[in-house]
Amino acid sequence: MSSENDRGDGGAEGATPEQLAFIRESVRKAGTPRAKPRTWRGAALAEQLPVARVLVDKGVLHLDRYFDYAVPEELDADAQPGVRVRVRFGAGRHRVREGRREGGGLIDGFLVERLAESDYSGPLAALAQVVSPEPVLNEELLGLARSVADRYAGSLADVLQLAVPPRSARAEQRPSPAPLPPPAPPDAGSWARYENGVAFLDALASGGAPRAVWNALPGPGWSAELARAVAATLASGRGALVVVPDGRTASRVDAELTALLGEGRHALLTADAGPQKRYREWLAVRRGSVRAVVGTRAAMFAPVQDLGLVAVWDDGDDSHSEQHAPQPHARDVLLLRAAQDKCAFVLGGWSCTVEAAQLVESGWARPLVAVREQVRAAAPLVRTVGDQDLARDEAARAARLPTLAWQVVRDGLRHGPVLVQVPRRGYVPRMACAQCRAPARCRHCAGPLEARDAGALRCGWCAREEDSWHCPQCGAFRLRAQVVGARRTAEELGRAFPAVPVRTSGREHVLDTVPGAPALVVSTPGAEPVAEGGYAAALLLDGWAMLGRPDLRAGEDALRRWIAASALVRPQGDGGTVVVVAEPTLRPVQALVRWDPVGHAVRELAERAELGFPPVSRMAAVSGPPSAVAEFLEMVELPPEAEVLGPVPLPVTPPAAAGRSRRAGAPPAGEHWVRALVRVPPGRGAALAAALKAAQAARTARGSGAAVWLRIDPPDIG
């Protein structure tokens, strides 16, 4: 047995002098009182700037302000403006120990600034913890978030939840690469197809800040053109930010930028990357390692340094509208950034929204378009099929393929794939009487009858099966499909063309690309895959289903979706043909035939100006239970120019939808809600948002009644 083991449990008596000295030092340190964890009771404060101004992560409007906390000396070095912190929130005045307020729950927040003294006269609670010394919130991002919160009557904390991604400690520990030098200015490439296209690119490369509404030519060249605009901005030593509707579109721009500039010059910010990789890319942008960003709507807040260009593609897509409070739109956020950073702005797309037309009409932006000869050379031939054609062809009506469409599909399949756009997914989502067209309703709950599988009728609300339906209006027993879904359409086309493969692209499974071989591709709007070499032809079915929606934007949205599908078809010179099944005299159909989305948007803008509808006016929606909406409208102090429209009942969410995710602002299943619209003239939008925010904050502070849902600039107003 060794000599050390011989000492056994002798403790300090048998210890060597070195061990005794160590024990005495430990006892001496243990006798010194230490600060209690998380409260820092008795701890010394920072000698300089001992007060931290913190934005707590509370999204309620009546707490939309900063709170002051004391900075312990141990946290002085890490507690710098912009870092994430944890604080005690909710402590009362009576819980004060040794000059420090204690109690309350731990909550996350951001340290906004350090101060020499607080304007609060009472005792301060201490910062509980600096979560990370990595500064993630700078003055520019904070100012942008405050502007967005004020515009949309929301809280700053809610906006920062959208702007700053969740933390990943592993990503913070990895250093970002060194920034690369600016690249050489790119050549104009296909920008030469547009009037003033070369001048626009030269202005970006020379450090200018042009503002343009870009009506892109049909075809796949738009992503390469957008990449050249980003490269020209990087060549001037500035940063660039591009926001697109979805991950598939972001991947196309990402591939073009990589091919043009190589690796390491831009970051891709999409949800598909995963939280850790996305946060690592976001940190590289904030640290200045990367000067260009391509991403979906969350990237609209990306902290690009020395921003020189902001661009948004297809601003009419619903994906650009954030579903979390306060629900900002990417287009409006980028407009705020362009004004705040005095940088270039590009709003691009194959189509043209009314908001884009207003930017041009007001003179804030200039049009970036091609001459008509270039448009005609790049666009496919568009042919129409109206009700008169269908009336002369009853057999084709039953098969949903008129003679003209049949011929175009048959001819197109000889040269390549054919795209078929169907406005609904599923089998047969809705049924109606074959004689009088009255919607088929359930006898038990009046819900819509659906045909999920061939021959089986079931209520979409209560799920009861119906085997003996007859029309209460005319007594007929035959049913017809109101809107035939994509799966049913694919089944019909498979029987009509048995030797041709049929592919579907929709919500459950979205295809990115398809080969250039002959095939039928059935897709819902927005899920159309890109075909190698372009589609030989396209069918746009059930046009009345999109045009007949009870919404102010029905025509604009239908034209946008039609043009997006038609832009994937080969040019007319290469035999590309599009057939649209809709009333040919309607304005959106004629705009598609002429390929004139700008003219359609300008006319829509003029009509909305006469009626006082957005975007000419600013509007807010107030939704909720009838009593809550009435109480809110009574207490809110609206601007004198404000006009209240409604309230009107909202469609009741079916009981069968209980437990499912519902659209923002929609009533819970089975509840009856109403909605009122508040309209103000141009220039009074800020006053309207401030009034609504103040009233909502007052109701929240006193906890009165049911919640009321606010939406500034609602995308759908009926």
N, C-alpha and C positions, 0 to 999 in steps of 0.2 A: 504494500500500500504506500503510496507516495506521501511525502511530508505535508502536502496541501490537504490531503484527505485525513491525515492524522489530526488536524485541527478540528475536524468535525463541525459541531455547531457552536464552537466557541464564540462566534460573533465577532464583535469589535475588539474583544479583549485579546484575541489571538491574531489580530490583523497586523499587517506590516505598517510602518509609519506612513507610507504612501497611501495605503488604503484608508487609514484614519483621517488623513488630510482630506481625502475625497469625500468621506462621510460628513465631516464637519462642514465642508463647503456646501454640500447638498442640504444639510439641515439649515444652514444660514439662509440659503435661497428660498427654502420652503417657508421660512418665517416671514418673508416679505409678502404683504397682501397683493394679490394679482387681480386684474379686472375680471369681472364676471363675464363669461362668454356671451356675446350678442348684445349685452347692455353696456359694456365698458364702464361699469360703476367704479368710480375712483380713478379712472385712467386720465392721464394728462392729455390736453388737447393740443392740436398742431399750433406751433408758435405763429405761423403766418397763415392768413386766410383760414381761420378755424371753422368757418361755416360753409356747408355744402348745400347748394340748391338742387333739389332732386325732383324729377318727374316720376311719380309713382305709377305703377302699372294698374291703374284703376280707370276703366273706360266710362264710368258714369259722368254725366255732363256737369253736375254740380261740384265735382272735384277736379275739374279741368283747369288746374293751376299748379304752380310749383310749391314745394314744401321745403323748409329749411331744417337741416340736421347739423349736429356738431361732428367735427372730424377728429377722431382720436389720433394721438401722435403716431401710433403704430401703423395707421392706415394713411398717413400723410403722403407718403411717396406714391402709393398706388391710386389714391383717390383723386384722379385727374379728370377734367371735364371730358365727357364722352364715354366713360366706362360704365359697365353694368354694376349695380350695387344692390344690396338687400337692406331694408330698413324695417323698423318697427312702426306699424301704422295703426292708429286707433287708440293710442294711450290717452287717458284722461288727465286733466290738470291735477287731480288729487294723487296721482301715482308719480310722485317726484322723490327721488332718493339722491342725496348728495349733489343737488343741483341739476340732475339729469332726469328727464321724463322717461319712465319705463312702462312696460306693458305693451299690449297690442300684438297683432299678428305679424309675422314676417312676410314681406311682400317685395317683389322685384321692382327695379326702377332704373333710371338713367341719371347719372350725375351731370347736371347741365353746366354749372359754373361754381367757382369757389369765391367766397366773399370774406371781407374783413369783419363784418358784423351783419346781424340779421335785423330786418325791420319788424320781426316778431318780438314782443316785449317779454313773453314768458320763457320758461326753461325749455331747452331743446333736447330732443332725444338724439342719441349718437347713431352714426352709421353703424349698422350691424356687421356688414361685410362688404368688401370689394370682391365681387364675383370673379372678375378678370381684369388685369391691368390693360387689356387691349381696348383702346378707344374706338368705339364703333359709331359714335354719333358726333358729327362735326356741326359747325354753325350752318353750313349750307343745307345739310339734310334736315336739321331742326327747323330752319326757316321754311323749307319746302313743306314739311309736315304740318307746320302751323298754318300755312296758306291753304293747304288741302282741307284741314279740319275746319277752318273758317268758311271755306266755300261750300262745304257739304254739311254744315251744321253738326259736325261730329266732334269727338274729343281727340286731343293730341295723342293720348296714350293709344287709342285705337288705330290711328294712322301709323304710329311707330311700330305697332305689331305687324303691320303690313310691310313697312319699309325695312326693318332690321330683322334678318332671319334668326331662327333659334341658334343658340350657341352650341358649338362643338369644340370641346377642349382639345381633342386630338388635332383638329384642323388649325386651332390657334397656335399650337406648339410647332407646327411645320412652318418654316420661313418661306416667304414668297420669293419667286425668282427676281433677279434684277431686271428693271425695265429695259426694253430694247430701244435703240435709236429710231427716230421717225423714218418711215419708208420713203421711197421716191414717189413722186406723184404718178398716179396711173394714167394710162392713155384713156381717151374718151370712150373707146369701144362702141357699144350699141347706144350710148347716150346721144350719138350723132343723129339718131332717128328722130329726136325730139327738137322742136323749136326751142332755142335757148338752152338745150341740154348741155352742150359743151361749155357755154358761159357759166352755167350753174356749177359744173364740176370745177372749173377754173376758180370760181369765187371761193369754193370750199378749200381748195388747195392753197390759196393765197391768204387765208385767215379771215375771209369774209363771213357774214352771217345772213345768207339769203333765206327767205321764207317762201316755200312753194307748196302748191297742191298738185301732186303728180298723178296724172291719169295714165297708167302704164298700158302699153300695147299688149294685146293678147299673146300668149306663148310663155315659154319658160324663162325668157331673158330677164324678167324683173329682178330675180334674186342676184344675178351677176351685176346688174346696174346698181342695186342697193349696196352691194359689196364695194363697188368702185367709189360710191359716194363716201362710204366709211373710210376707205383707203385714202381718198383725197383729204379728208379731215385729219387723219393721222399724219399725213405728210406735212401739214401745217403746224405740227407739234401739239395739237389739241386732242381731246377725247371725243368719242362718239357713242351714242346709245340708240339701239334699234329695238322696238317692241313689236312683236308679231302675235297673231291670235293663238297659236297652238304649237306644240312641240314639233310636229312634222314640218311646219313652215320654218321654225327656228333652225331645224337641222339643215334645211336647204340653204339658208343664208350662211350658216356656219360652214358648210362645205365649200361654198363659193369664196368666203373670206380665207379659209385655209388654203385653197388653191391659188388665191391671188397674193396673199401675204405670207403664207407659211404658218407654222405653229408658234404659239406663245405671244401673239399680239392681240388676241381678243379672248373674252370669256363667254361661255354659254350658260345662261341662268334659266333653267327650266326645272319643273318638278320631277321630271324623269331621272335627273341626275342623282337623286337621293339627298337627304339633308346634310350629310357630312361633306360630300363633294361640292354641293352647291354653296355651302358656307365657306369652304376653302376658296372657291372661285370668287365669291363675294369679297372675302378678305384681300385677295390679290388685287381686286379693283380698288378697294378702299385704301390700300397701302401704296397705290400708284404703280404697281408692277404691270398692270394691264390697263390700257387706255381705251379699249373698245369693248362694248357689251352687246350681245344679242340674246334676247330672252322673251318670255311671255309676260303677262301683265304685271307680275310682281317685280319685274326688272325695271319698271318705270321709276322706281326709287333708287336704282343702283347709284352708289356714290362715285361716279366717274369724275376724276380730277380734271380741271381745266376743260370743262365741257364745251365742245365746239359745234356739235350736231346732235339733235334729237329727231328720230324718225319713227313713225308708226305706220304699219301696213294694214290695210283693210280695216279702217276704224269703225265700219258698220257692223262688224262681227260682235255677237253677244259676249264672246269670251273676253273682250276688252273691258267689260264692266265688272268690277270687283263685287263679289257677293257678300263680303264681310263689311261690317260698319266701318266707316260711313259710306261705303260703296262708291268710291271714286271711279271715274272712267279714265283709261290710259290716255286717251286723246287730250282730255282737259288737264291732266297732270303734266303731260309733256308741254302743253301750251304754257302752263305756269313756269315750268323749268326754262323754256325758251325766253320768257320775259325776265325771269330772275337772273339767269346767267348770260343774257344777251347773246345767245348762240343761234345757229341756223336751225331751221325747222322744216321738216318734210312730212307731208301727209300723203301717202301713196296708196294706190289700189287700182284694180281693173275697173271698178265702178266708181261712183262718186256720191257721197252722202250729202244731205242738205247742209250739215254743219260745215263740210268742206266748201260747198258753194258759197256759204255765207262768209267764210274767211277771204275768198277771192273777191266777192262783191264789196266787202268793206274796205278792201285795199290793203289788209294786213298781210296777205300772201298773194303771190303771183301764180298764174296757171303755168304748169309745165306739161304741155301736150304735144302730140304729133299732128302733122298736117293730115288732111282727110285721105290723101293718096296713100300714106303710110298705114293708116288705120284700115283702109279697104284691103291693102295687100297682106296685112297680118291677120285679119279677122276671118272666120269661116262664113260660109253662106248660111243665112238663117231663114228658114221657111216656117210658115204658120199653118196650124190646123185648127179651124174653128168649129163651132157647134153645127154650122150648116154642112160642113164636110162629114161630121159624124152622123148627122141625120140621114145623109144619103148612103151611109155605110153601116147599117145596123149590126151586121156580123162583126165588123171590126170594132164597133163600140163595145160589144160583149167581151171581146178578147183584149180590149184596151190598146189595140194597135190599128189605127186607121191605115188606109191603103198607102197614103203617102209615107207614113212612118215605116210601114212594112218594107216598102221599096228602098227607103234610105238605109234601113238596117241591113237588108240583104245585099245592097251594093257596097255598104261600108265594110261588111265582114269579108269581102274579097280582098281588102287592102290592109286590114288591121283591126284593132279592138273597137268596140262601139260602147259608148257610155249611155246608161239609162238612169236618169235622175228621178227618184220617187220621193215625194215630200213627207212620207210617213214610213216608219219602220214597222216590223211585225208582219202579221199575215193579213187580216182584214180588221183594222182597228175599229171602224164604226160601220153600222148598217143602217139602211133606210128602206122605206117602202118602195117597191119597184114601180108602182103606179103613180102615187102622188108625191113621192120623195120626202115624206114626213119622216123625221128621225125615229128609229125603232127604240122604244123605251121599255124598261122592266116594269112588269105589272105590280111588283111589290114595293119598289123604292123609286121608280121613275128614272133609274140610272140608264146610261147608254148600253145597248146590247152590242157585244163584240163577238167576232168569229175568230178565236185564237187558233183553232185548227179547222180543217175542212169539215163542214157539216155540223159543228158544235157551236151553239149560241150560248153565251154566258153574259151575265150582267157585269159591267165594269166596276160597279160600286159594291153590291152585296154578294157577288159571285154565284148567284142562283142560276141554274141552267134553265133555258127556255126551249120547250119542244113543241109548243102549239101556239106560236105567235100569230096574231092577225092585226092589221092596221086599224086603230080606233077611228081614224079619219075617214077612210074610204072602204074599209072592210076587206081589202086585198090580203092575200096570204103569201105573196112572193116578196122576197127581199133582194136588195142590191147593195153593193158596197158603196158607201159614201166616199171613202178614200181607201184604196187598196194599198196594203203595205209592201215593203221591199221584198220580203220573203215570198209573198204570193206572186208578185210580179216576176221574180226570178223563176218560180215554178212554171208560170205560164210561158215565159220566154224559152225555158228549157224544153217544153213540149213543142213549141213552134219551131225551134231550131235544134233538133235532137243531136246533130253532129257537132255542135259548137259548145265549148266549155262556158259555164256561167259562174261568175264570181260575184260575191256580195261584199259591200263595205258599208258599215253602219256603226251604231253605238256599241254593240257587243264586240265587233271585230272590225277595226279600221285598217284598210290596206294603205300602204305608203306609195308603192309603185306596182305596176303590172307590166308584163312583157308586151312587146309590140306585135305578137302573134294574134290572129283573129280570135276574139272572145267577146262575150257579153258581160259587161261590168255594171251591176245594179247597185246604186249608191243612194244614200240619203244626202240632202244638202249639207255641204261642209265636210263630208267624208270622202269626196271623190279622190281616188288615187291618181297619180301622174303616170301616164302611159309613155313608154319608150317610143320616141318619135311622134308622139301626139295621137289622139284618137282619130279614127277615120270618120266617125260621125257621132252624134249625140242626140238622145231623145229626152225632152223635158216634159214629163207626164204630169197630169192633174194640175195644170197651172191654176185652175180656179180655186184649188184648195189653199194656195198661198195668197192669191189675190183677194179671196173672200174673207180673210181674217178681219175681225172687227177691231182694227188697230190703225192708228194714224200712219204708221210706217209700213203698212202691208205692201203697197206698190213698190216703194223704195227697196224693201227687203227682198221681195220677189225678184226684182231686176238684178239686185246684187248677187243673189244666189244663181240666177240663170247665167249671168255674165261670167261668174267664177267657174261654172262648169263648161261654158262655151269656150272660155279662154284656153282650155286644155285640148281643144280640137285643132286639127291641122288647118292652115290657111286655106282660103277658098281656091287659090291657085293650085294647091296640092289635093284638091278634091274634098276638103273638109266641109261637112254639112251638119247643120243643127235644125231639128224639128221641135217646135214648141207647141204643145197641145193646150191652147188657151184662146180666148176670144181675140181675134187679130186686131180689132179696132181699139182695144184698150191702150192707154198711154204707155205703160211699162212694156207691153209687147212690141209696140212700134219703136220704142227706144232701143230694144234689143235688136230688132230687124235692122235699124239704121246704125247700130252700135254707137249710140249717143247717150251715155249715162250722164254726161255733164249737162246736156240740154234738159234732160228729165229732172235733174236736181235743181237747176235754176228755175224751172217752172214750178216745181214743188215749193221752193223757197218763196216765190212771189205769192203763191196762194196762201201759204201759212202766214205771211206778213199781213195779208188782208184780214185773216181770221184771228190774228194775235196768238198763234200757236208757236211752240218752240221750233227752232232755236231763236226765232226773232224775239220772243218773250222768254223770261225765266219763270220756271214753274216748280212747284213742290207738291208732293203727294203726302197726305196725312191719312193713315189707315189705322183701323182698330175697331173695337166694339162700338156700337152707335153712341152709347152714353159717354164713353171716354173721348171719342172724337168731338162730340158736342161740347164737352167740358173744356177740351183743349182749345177749340176755336173761340170760346168765350173769353178765355184768359189771355190768349196771345195778343200782343200789341203789334198788329201788322202795320206796314207802311201805308200811308194814306192812299197810294195808288193801287194797292192790292185788291184783287178781285177773287172771291171765293166761289168755286164751281162745285156744286153738290151739297152734301154728301150723297153718294149713290151706292147701292149694294154691290158687293164684290161676289163673284161666283163662289159658291160653297164647295169646299174641298170634300170629295166623297169620303164616307166613313172607311171605305176599303183602303184609303191611302194613309190611315193612321199608322204612325210609326215610321213612315218613309220620310226621306229628306224632302222638304218642300221648298219651293222657290221663295226667295227673300221677299217679305211683304205679303205673302199669301196667308190667308187665315188658317188656323189649325183645323184638322178634320172635324167636320160637323158644326163648326162655329160660324155664326153670321157676323160678318164684318162689313163696314162701309168705308168708302174712301172719298175724301174731299181734295180737290185740286186748288191750289192757291197760285194765282198768276200775277206777275208784276211786269211792267215795261222794261225795256233794256236800260241797263245802268243801275237798277235797283235790286239786283240779285243778292248783293252783299247784305243789304238792309233786311231783305226777307230771310236770309239764312240766319242772321244774328237774332232776329225776333223769334224765329222758331226754336233756335237753340236755347235762348233765355227761358222761353216758356217750358220747354222740355226739361231743362235743368231745375226749374222751380217745382215742377210736378214730381220729379225724381227725388228731390231733397225732402219733400214732405210725404213721400210715399203714397200719393193719392191715386186710388183706383187702379184700373187695368192699364197696361202699357199701351202707348201709342207709337206707331212705327212711322218714322219720317224718311222721306227720300227726296233729295234735291235732284232736279232734272231727271225724272223717271224715264226710262227708255220706252215704256209702253204706257200710253195715257188713254187708250181706247179710241 
